[in-house]
Structure formats: C-alpha cells, structure tokens
C-alpha cells in the first residue's frame, strides 16, 4: 500500500467538470489500494481575479491581508474537490494551511516552509480518508496566514511528500512532462523519461516553467522522487530523481530560453575595491533580483560591468543606476531590453570537455552574436539578441542531437 | 475611550466602493478615540454563488466541506476591508474564526458558539489596531471550520461584544432600525427608539428580519446593548436594551407578519395518551421545525390537531403524515399554504388586559377570519388567510395607535 502525494495545478481544477475528473482520477488510485494526499492550486484565473479586486482599492495592498485574500482561492478548490469525492462515495477531508500545520516564516507573499506537523494528516489518513490539502498556504508562528508565492503548491506537495515519507510525489500539470526543448519551438523536442534534481533545478531557474525551483530544492534535500505528468492524459511523464551514473552519460539534456530579462551595462566604472558593492547595494535594497553578472578585465583603471534583471525591474533599476553612475564617477549606464538568454543543461558536462565550444560554434555558424556568457557545472547560458531566440534553440537542439529520432523520420 | 463592536451586513460591503465607505466610517469612530472590533458578512451575493457552485457537483454537498467553502466569503470581505483601512493610513488586521478563537460545537451549517478566547483580539487592540473579524464562522474542538448559519454574523458580533465587555454593539444594516410595522406596508410606520430584548426576540422570531434570534439570546443573556442602524445614513437607529419600567407603559410596540408558513391539520385523531408523540416524532426526526401547535378539545374521543411549518417543509411533512394518519387511525390530513401569521408584540401586554380582545375585534371589523391563535406573555399571533395580510397589518397598526403622528399630518 503506497502513500502518494499528488498535486494538481490551476488548469487541472479550472472548472467544476475538471474538478470532478480529478476526483475520479484520485479515486482510481485509491481503488488500487494507495493512500492519497492531494494538493490543489486555486482554480485557474481565481488568483488573478482576487489580485485585481484588491488593486481596485490600492496598487500595493497590505501584504498580510493580501495573503488572507489569496488563500481563499485554494480553500475554494479543496472544498469543492472534497465535495466531489464524497459525492462519489469515498471519504475525503480538506485541510487548510493551519489545519495541515504547515508552518512558515513570516514573509508574506513568498513565505518559506519551516516545518510541517503531520499528526493531523496521519490521523485522517488512518481513518481511510483521501486528504485534500490547500496548496500555496501556511501559517506563521502567530497563526497569521502566509502564502508561498507563485508555484507554491508544488512546494506544498513536495514538502508533504518529504515529511510523510511518501513513496512518490506526482505533479499533474498541463504539459506531458519535461522536454528537451519547448515543443512549441522545436517540433522534434523529446519528452525526457528521467532527469536529475540538479538538471531540473537549472532548467527551472533558466525559464522552464514545469516545476517551481523551491519545490526542487526540497525534493533534492529529502530525496523525494517526483513524477511530472499531464492531468489530461494517462501517459507517463518525466521522473525527477537523484542523479546516477547512467545519467552522466548524457552530455546535454535540454535547451531552454528566457525572454524575461533585460541587460544593463555600467560603462567605464573606476576599477577599485568596493565599486561592485556601491553599484549593487541600492539595487538589492530595492528588492531587484539580479541574475547574470559579468565584469570585464580592467583597462586603464576602468572597467565595464554588465548584468541582467527581469524586464519588470528594468525601468526602476535604470533610474537607480543613473544616480549611482554619477556618484562613482562612471561614464554612463546602458540598457537593452531586446535580449534573450539561451541555455543548455546536462549532467554530462561535468565530465565532457568541449560542450561550451560546441555551443559557441553552433551559434556562430548562424551568425548569432553572444553578448554575455555564464556557466555552472552543468549549464552554459548565453545572452543573445531576442529576435534570434527560436533559431538558437532549434539549432542547439539539433546540434546536440536532442531530438526524438522517431519523430524525425 | 469606548470599545465598540460593529457589524456590517452583506449589502453594506457589497462592492469595493461600499467597503471603502465602511472603512471611512470606521476610521471616523477611531478618530473620536474609540477602539473598534468590526465584524463583516460576505459581500452580498457571494454566499449564494458559492452554494450554487457546490450544487453543480451535488444537490446535498457534504456539510463539513460546504462550511469550508462558505467561510471563504467572509475571508474575502475582511481582507479587502483591512486592505482598505490600511490604504487610508490606519492600522488594521483581519482575524478569521480560528484566529479570533471562536469555538463552536460541531454542527456544520448551524454551529453554536461555545466560547471565545479573547487573548489574540485584545493583544491586537492593544497594538492600536482596528480588528476586522470574519463573521459567521468558527472552529470546532478539532479545528474544523464551522459556520453559524444565516444571520450568523450578528451572533459573532454580539458574542464578541459580550466576551470583550464592549460598551456598545452596533449592527449596521440596510434599514434604518426597527419599525412598528413594515414601512413598505404601513406608510405611517414609526421607527422605534428603544425596544427590549424580549420584544425584539418575539419580533425576530415572528418574521422581522432585522436581527438574528440567536444573537438576541446572546445579547439578553450578557446584557449587551445593541444599536440597530443604517450603514447608508448617519441617523440614529433603534437601541435594543434590557426592559425597564418606562417600556412597560407601551402596550404594543409593533405589528409583524410572516407569509412563510403553511398550516397542517390532522382531522379526527383518536384522543389518547401518546398520540401527539406519534404524530410529531417522525416530523421532528425529519428535521422539520414546527411553529404553532393547537389542539382542540376532544369530542366523542376524537380531536383535531393543527400546526404550522415553513412552506419549504410543507410537502415533505404532508407526505410523512399521510402514513402517520393511517397508523394512528385518524380520518385525514389537511394542508393549506395560503395563510399568513400576523402578530402584535409589546411588553405592556403583561399588565394590560384587553389587548387580545382588541386585536380580535379589529380583525373582525374587517371581516378577517382567524383560524389559529397563539399567545405568549408579550405577543399574540393569529393565522389568517394570506390575501388579508397587508389589510390586517395596517388596521392593527392604526387601531393600536402605533403610527408616527408627525407623518400622519
């Protein structure tokens, strides 16, 4: 008798009909003798319409109260789901964040799970009930409602799987699994049967939207096997698991891109200790997340410093830096929003030389200029002009032989 | 510095604009140095649309899960209210049932408050915050969400006023207060400045929809002064308070009617011990609420037994009784849905003889036949044909001199 934690996203529970379908699917698992903990997101569109409602009052609603408001989304879907399961003759109970004892820190809007007290869930499971847990929400130590941020339901599911020592954590979503590239761009893109936590982490942080990054960190830490699969078909998806020797034979697993970043360059900043701090301190303090940072070697005591931020933070960061440039005596600040980041990810890179040079060669053959490069053990990212994104993804996908052979013929 | 508990109903918070208005009103009270605990209902229409959603799944949704669903209504309004107050520069916190420690029994859908732990509310008040409490909801001893049934937010407000020993409990609603009769029927109806808990209890249970009955029982028990007033004007409403000598001088305070009942008669039942039990036991077990019961004196060992139920329970009760009639050997069961109950209420009746006969005389002058009579210390109810309801209310209102003299001229 296996214990399975399943998570269904917003599109999977987007209507009463779809909620019933999910209920049927969950009951099928029960009939096979499994015990089920089901984590649900809010019905698709619900979260956005709640945000809109609050913005009718003020542009920046109070974060504590916004979390109270947002948490109703998952409360609606778990209660409707439990009503559906019970209407089909199976016992089911919904549990909200405070009932499932999901304790977080107090950072409203993007809280982190600190601990989960499993007593209540185990008691309910022992009563032979299906447990429906509201994703995305928890409580802080003063019983205030917190939410985990977008993608938070993934984190709820993986955290529960970890503390309950579940046999499997299944993430049901609107795609078939993790692909070697976006199938909308590469028609030959191949569904990956297995991928390591590390690769998936890189893919997620580089723009693949299948799984939330924090949930992967959790899964890796507690070694929770994750099955990413479609809620609309029965076919197998992608298993995300601990790396093994077999996996390292694969040089590159996938190609991803991210069009949400913008590039900023500080031109001819004086190259002396503390200059990076002076530049980035106001940026970080404004809550801007900086991704890649590249500093050129100094020439004549001056250096260029380039980095990327998300497009939404671009204007604010440019404004901040115009002042900083004056203070530190740099020449000027340049910005470019028409860029994209294209990355290849693969465990095999660790042991194979020449992956980077093959990537650069592939792009150069298509006359695509690389303006920034950043590498880690298992990924290489290049910033290029935005208009070449799809071309770059397709040629890289092909040159590394990632396509599905059957599809090709 | 007074502590005031205020309750705003669904129409008072029916839109973002109205929620802002309520926030402004509450802040005005704060500026005068008062401490505020504000209880809110769900935005008008919200509760009904949640019920509809659940009924798309099944006609009789699981009661536990229905309460989880319903509780989101008040969660939305308190969080939006708190966002509005904070956007106006005042500190405010929303508290849900579990946070405000409103403990109830486990009867989902119509739970009763057992105790309220005020620690959290007092702590938040001491931080100079306005407290917004979600009405209508609580938790049972296993931390399951319960709801108090329709009108439950009134009960939440009065219960909080009682345990917090508030100086005043203000119920803001869409009417100006309690009237001597429905102003839609009697144009001369007068707003009552003061009324006793007992009279208000009778009025509420006889069909006046201004205040929930359970909230009045609470108010009476803990002697909480209630001010019923309009959320759309600034004028004074009606104070509901403990009775005093002054009040007893008023013979009749108001006339009310109720068209929601139907009458059922068991004809020629054998008049022997246990017969009432045999008739009513299956009815009560089916959850039907019986209001008036009248049994005629026995003639030839046979008796007629008449009682009223709500129109929604009428069909089911008739079906039940057709079987009972056969079992006990009565002649038949008759039903009539075209009835209305008209009642007069007043503390003064206790000491004034002749109020009943004046009521009967007034109705007889208009040729209105009375088919059932029921009395208590401070009210007299008569069942009449439904079509005479308005006529009866108007003539009783006039004959007892309840109208507003100024309006008359």
Interface residues (C-beta under 8 A of the other chain):
Chain A: X16 X19 X20 X50 X53 X54 X56 X57 X58 X61 X62 X64 X65 X66 X68 X69 X71 X72 X75 X76 X78 X79 X80 X82 X83 X84 X86 X87 X92 X93 X94 X96 X98 X99 X120 X143 X144 X145
Chain B: X16 X19 X20 X50 X53 X54 X56 X57 X58 X61 X62 X64 X65 X66 X68 X69 X71 X72 X75 X76 X78 X79 X80 X82 X83 X84 X86 X87 X92 X93 X94 X96 X98 X99 X120 X143 X144 X145
